[in-house]
Amino acid sequence: LRAELNWNEYIPFFFKNHTLTATLRGGTTIGPPVDEFFDLYGGGLVGMKGYSFYALGGNELASVGLEYRFPISNNLDFRFLQMYFDKLYASFYGDAGDAWTAGEWNPTLRKLKTDAGMELRLESWSWYALPTRIFFNAAYGFTRFDRFVPNVNTTVTYGKEWRFYLGVL
């Protein structure tokens, strides 16, 4: 049995179309520890972007984040082939969190993982009818740590590196 909480609070900021987003995420596996196949993962594009998806995993998960998003241009009014480019936004963010399995998280031995990054998001339209968002994201994980992968009997080092994401929504 597993319980998860994902909470996002979008707060209008001082200027028009500027927002501050506070994120809280937590999860637990109720009962004794279970196989890592059922782990909660806190990294990657949907979590702490400064670490790969499988870097932060365990039966327990906790993370917080703060993001500031603002427009660079609200009226690009530019067309290229079938694409119409409308708006360009930027954001800066930071996260702190960790994932662990019961009995292995010890505040004196483990460090809270932190990251920070930025994103550019282009709002556009394909053939003037289909909403299309193109983004580029760069994030840096500040905390270096090792994770043992038992099925291949190896240790992987994460953190202190840049991670880049490019996508179309």
Stockholm file with secondary structure:
# STOCKHOLM 1.0

chainA/1-169         LRAELNWNEYIPFFFKNHTLTATLRGGTTIGPPVDEFFDLYGGGLVGMKGYSFYALGGNELASVGLEYRFPISNNLDFRFLQMYFDKLYASFYGDAGDAWTAGEWNPTLRKLKTDAGMELRLESWSWYALPTRIFFNAAYGFTRFDRFVPNVNTTVTYGKEWRFYLGVL
#=GR chainA/1-169 SS CEEEEEEEEEEECSSTTCEEEEEEEEEEECSSCCCGGGCEECBSTTSBTTSCTTTSEESEEEEEEEEEEEEEESCCCEEETTEEEEEEEEEEEEEEEEEECTTSCCTTTSCCEEEEEEEEEEEEEETTTEEEEEEEEEEEECCCEEEEEGGGTEEEEECSEEEEEEEEC
#=GC SS_cons         CEEEEEEEEEEECSSTTCEEEEEEEEEEECSSCCCGGGCEECBSTTSBTTSCTTTSEESEEEEEEEEEEEEEESCCCEEETTEEEEEEEEEEEEEEEEEECTTSCCTTTSCCEEEEEEEEEEEEEETTTEEEEEEEEEEEECCCEEEEEGGGTEEEEECSEEEEEEEEC
//
